[in-house]
Amino acid sequence: MDEDFITLEVEEEGRGRLQFELPLDITDEEIAYIKSLVPRAESGLLELLDPDTGEVVFSCTPVLVH
């Protein structure tokens, strides 16, 4: 695999980028799943939702770094 990272751009009333470093043993199916996650930014949280179930599979509170 040529990619070491997956980058997710989030632009909704602001801009941001979330970058995942991938483990060496990740499968193509796992990469496809990560890329399919739906971002949602609200109430100060960044969440990634499973596209099939709508379940939150990742959540974080971004911090502005100067």
Secondary structure in CASP SS format (residue, H / E / C, confidence):
PFRMAT SS
TARGET T0000
AUTHOR 0000-0000-0000
METHOD secondary structure of the structure
MODEL  1
M C 1.00
D C 1.00
E C 1.00
D C 1.00
F E 1.00
I E 1.00
T E 1.00
L E 1.00
E E 1.00
V E 1.00
E E 1.00
E C 1.00
E C 1.00
G C 1.00
R E 1.00
G E 1.00
R E 1.00
L E 1.00
Q E 1.00
F E 1.00
E E 1.00
L C 1.00
P C 1.00
L C 1.00
D C 1.00
I C 1.00
T C 1.00
D H 1.00
E H 1.00
E H 1.00
I H 1.00
A H 1.00
Y H 1.00
I H 1.00
K H 1.00
S H 1.00
L C 1.00
V E 1.00
P E 1.00
R E 1.00
A E 1.00
E E 1.00
S C 1.00
G C 1.00
L E 1.00
L E 1.00
E E 1.00
L E 1.00
L E 1.00
D C 1.00
P C 1.00
D C 1.00
T C 1.00
G C 1.00
E C 1.00
V E 1.00
V E 1.00
F E 1.00
S E 1.00
C E 1.00
T C 1.00
P C 1.00
V C 1.00
L C 1.00
V C 1.00
H C 1.00
END
